[in-house]
Amino acid sequence: MPHPYFLMSLLYLSLVALAALASILTGLEIIPLFGSLKWLRVHLVTLGALTEIIFGLAPILVATARRLPRPKIRWDTWLFLNAGLVLLLIGIPTITRSLIVTGGTLIGIAVILLIKQLIDLRPAQASSKNAGLEGRKFYITGLSYLILGGLVGTGLWLGWSEVLHIASPIEVHVHTNLWGFAAIILAGLLVDLYPSFANRPLAWPRSIPWIYWSMALGALGLISGPWLNVSIFTVVGLILHTLGSILLLVIVVKPVLGDRRVWTPGMWHLLTSYIWFFIPVVVAPLIVARATDFPVQEISGSGGPILIFGWILQFGYALVPYLFTRFFEPNKPARLGGTWLSLVTVHLGGILFWVSLFFPNVEPVSRALAYGFWIVSGLPILISLWGSLRSGLQKVEESQAVSLEE
């Protein structure tokens, strides 16, 4: 069961809210800026919450798709991952090199163990009917990119960038973790979970391999471009990745067109999160061309929170409550999470943060308001998740009490 991973993901999501509050206070100069707060926010979402979810869920989804027994939790993998995360998330804000390197190494070991577990989940017959329609290859590829991103990120503290001839190591690290790891992992979750939460199959299932290859090769281009300082690789990679992502959304949206019952706040969260994912598609040509009056360097360097809060976290607003209900409250109908309040405020936060990139004179207030709206948007989600967890733990206590009485 993925309960230990889900519990840790909930803890990291709660810490994201605290990190957002710290961003408001530091942005308004109420408290001094400490350490690498910007990178702490990013890693709480990507390495914290998202990684915990995929570690707990991927083996179950792959085993289910291949009609295999549900795998037992690997406590060695759980220990490596969470020990590494604790060390890394302490090392990042304190800028402690030894903790960052040790934490990154432990996380890398955990990722390798998970990849091996997913590879070993083979059906009895080699020709599985669902082999081309499942998210397994998305998970393995996304996790492989996570290893690469971790190596580059750790190398920032060890001087590997010069040895590996990486022209823009921070850009490579960001592209690997966002377009390589996060985007491909979320695509795999949509492929596997869409039929259960939408109660219908994806449109055009034969397009899924095309989506996979387009996103996987696109991520490779987005990484190799800044690595080798060859802009054409970045452009081609961005085009391929974008085409694959658009096709993914098409096969998600097409089956539910015209069915008003499906268009809940959760479905809107899931789909409109990709608005903020596609923002770099508009900005990237400006950055590559270097021929505009817009502050492209500022947009490129400081636009990360839009991807983290507007895209990844909002995607989680829809999917994580659905997963918590399925695993902690199995007798209750599972629905995509989110409310109209969370939907409106999360997008207001994205708009305000985007405004701050173009109008430096209002940057402190605009960003403070953005983080404030993002905090408000997450409160209904956190309340829902803690409620599901409490309900699940209560049922466990009740069952244990009954067994003791017998």
ChimeraX attribute file (.defattr): number of C-alpha atoms within 10 A of each C-alpha:
attribute: neighborCount
match mode: 1-to-1
recipient: residues
	/A:1	15
	/A:2	20
	/A:3	17
	/A:4	14
	/A:5	22
	/A:6	26
	/A:7	18
	/A:8	17
	/A:9	24
	/A:10	21
	/A:11	16
	/A:12	21
	/A:13	23
	/A:14	17
	/A:15	17
	/A:16	24
	/A:17	21
	/A:18	14
	/A:19	20
	/A:20	23
	/A:21	17
	/A:22	21
	/A:23	21
	/A:24	22
	/A:25	15
	/A:26	17
	/A:27	19
	/A:28	15
	/A:29	11
	/A:30	10
	/A:31	12
	/A:32	11
	/A:33	14
	/A:34	12
	/A:35	14
	/A:36	13
	/A:37	18
	/A:38	18
	/A:39	14
	/A:40	20
	/A:41	25
	/A:42	19
	/A:43	22
	/A:44	23
	/A:45	22
	/A:46	20
	/A:47	23
	/A:48	26
	/A:49	26
	/A:50	24
	/A:51	26
	/A:52	25
	/A:53	23
	/A:54	22
	/A:55	24
	/A:56	21
	/A:57	18
	/A:58	24
	/A:59	25
	/A:60	22
	/A:61	22
	/A:62	25
	/A:63	18
	/A:64	15
	/A:65	19
	/A:66	20
	/A:67	14
	/A:68	15
	/A:69	10
	/A:70	13
	/A:71	15
	/A:72	10
	/A:73	17
	/A:74	15
	/A:75	10
	/A:76	11
	/A:77	20
	/A:78	20
	/A:79	14
	/A:80	19
	/A:81	27
	/A:82	19
	/A:83	17
	/A:84	24
	/A:85	25
	/A:86	14
	/A:87	20
	/A:88	28
	/A:89	22
	/A:90	16
	/A:91	21
	/A:92	19
	/A:93	16
	/A:94	15
	/A:95	16
	/A:96	15
	/A:97	16
	/A:98	13
	/A:99	20
	/A:100	23
	/A:101	22
	/A:102	18
	/A:103	24
	/A:104	24
	/A:105	20
	/A:106	20
	/A:107	27
	/A:108	23
	/A:109	16
	/A:110	23
	/A:111	22
	/A:112	16
	/A:113	18
	/A:114	23
	/A:115	20
	/A:116	12
	/A:117	17
	/A:118	19
	/A:119	14
	/A:120	9
	/A:121	17
	/A:122	16
	/A:123	15
	/A:124	10
	/A:125	8
	/A:126	8
	/A:127	9
	/A:128	14
	/A:129	11
	/A:130	11
	/A:131	16
	/A:132	15
	/A:133	19
	/A:134	24
	/A:135	26
	/A:136	27
	/A:137	21
	/A:138	25
	/A:139	27
	/A:140	24
	/A:141	18
	/A:142	28
	/A:143	26
	/A:144	19
	/A:145	26
	/A:146	25
	/A:147	22
	/A:148	20
	/A:149	25
	/A:150	21
	/A:151	18
	/A:152	24
	/A:153	23
	/A:154	21
	/A:155	18
	/A:156	17
	/A:157	15
	/A:158	12
	/A:159	11
	/A:160	16
	/A:161	20
	/A:162	12
	/A:163	8
	/A:164	12
	/A:165	12
	/A:166	19
	/A:167	17
	/A:168	15
	/A:169	22
	/A:170	18
	/A:171	18
	/A:172	22
	/A:173	25
	/A:174	19
	/A:175	23
	/A:176	28
	/A:177	26
	/A:178	23
	/A:179	25
	/A:180	29
	/A:181	29
	/A:182	23
	/A:183	22
	/A:184	29
	/A:185	26
	/A:186	20
	/A:187	22
	/A:188	26
	/A:189	20
	/A:190	20
	/A:191	22
	/A:192	21
	/A:193	18
	/A:194	15
	/A:195	13
	/A:196	11
	/A:197	17
	/A:198	16
	/A:199	12
	/A:200	12
	/A:201	18
	/A:202	26
	/A:203	16
	/A:204	14
	/A:205	14
	/A:206	11
	/A:207	16
	/A:208	23
	/A:209	16
	/A:210	15
	/A:211	22
	/A:212	22
	/A:213	16
	/A:214	22
	/A:215	28
	/A:216	24
	/A:217	18
	/A:218	26
	/A:219	30
	/A:220	23
	/A:221	25
	/A:222	28
	/A:223	30
	/A:224	22
	/A:225	24
	/A:226	22
	/A:227	23
	/A:228	15
	/A:229	15
	/A:230	13
	/A:231	18
	/A:232	15
	/A:233	20
	/A:234	25
	/A:235	19
	/A:236	18
	/A:237	25
	/A:238	26
	/A:239	18
	/A:240	23
	/A:241	28
	/A:242	21
	/A:243	16
	/A:244	25
	/A:245	21
	/A:246	15
	/A:247	17
	/A:248	23
	/A:249	16
	/A:250	14
	/A:251	18
	/A:252	22
	/A:253	14
	/A:254	12
	/A:255	16
	/A:256	19
	/A:257	10
	/A:258	9
	/A:259	8
	/A:260	8
	/A:261	7
	/A:262	16
	/A:263	13
	/A:264	16
	/A:265	19
	/A:266	26
	/A:267	23
	/A:268	19
	/A:269	30
	/A:270	24
	/A:271	16
	/A:272	17
	/A:273	26
	/A:274	19
	/A:275	14
	/A:276	21
	/A:277	20
	/A:278	15
	/A:279	14
	/A:280	19
	/A:281	15
	/A:282	9
	/A:283	14
	/A:284	17
	/A:285	16
	/A:286	18
	/A:287	17
	/A:288	13
	/A:289	10
	/A:290	13
	/A:291	10
	/A:292	9
	/A:293	7
	/A:294	15
	/A:295	15
	/A:296	22
	/A:297	13
	/A:298	12
	/A:299	18
	/A:300	16
	/A:301	11
	/A:302	15
	/A:303	19
	/A:304	18
	/A:305	21
	/A:306	25
	/A:307	22
	/A:308	21
	/A:309	29
	/A:310	26
	/A:311	26
	/A:312	24
	/A:313	26
	/A:314	31
	/A:315	24
	/A:316	27
	/A:317	30
	/A:318	26
	/A:319	23
	/A:320	26
	/A:321	24
	/A:322	21
	/A:323	24
	/A:324	26
	/A:325	24
	/A:326	16
	/A:327	19
	/A:328	22
	/A:329	19
	/A:330	12
	/A:331	9
	/A:332	10
	/A:333	9
	/A:334	17
	/A:335	21
	/A:336	24
	/A:337	28
	/A:338	30
	/A:339	19
	/A:340	14
	/A:341	15
	/A:342	25
	/A:343	23
	/A:344	15
	/A:345	20
	/A:346	29
	/A:347	25
	/A:348	20
	/A:349	27
	/A:350	25
	/A:351	17
	/A:352	21
	/A:353	25
	/A:354	22
	/A:355	16
	/A:356	22
	/A:357	23
	/A:358	15
	/A:359	12
	/A:360	12
	/A:361	10
	/A:362	13
	/A:363	19
	/A:364	17
	/A:365	15
	/A:366	23
	/A:367	24
	/A:368	24
	/A:369	17
	/A:370	29
	/A:371	28
	/A:372	20
	/A:373	22
	/A:374	27
	/A:375	22
	/A:376	17
	/A:377	27
	/A:378	25
	/A:379	16
	/A:380	16
	/A:381	21
	/A:382	18
	/A:383	12
	/A:384	17
	/A:385	25
	/A:386	17
	/A:387	16
	/A:388	21
	/A:389	20
	/A:390	14
	/A:391	15
	/A:392	18
	/A:393	14
	/A:394	13
	/A:395	13
	/A:396	13
	/A:397	12
	/A:398	11
	/A:399	12
	/A:400	12
	/A:401	11
	/A:402	10
	/A:403	9
	/A:404	8
	/A:405	7
	/A:406	6
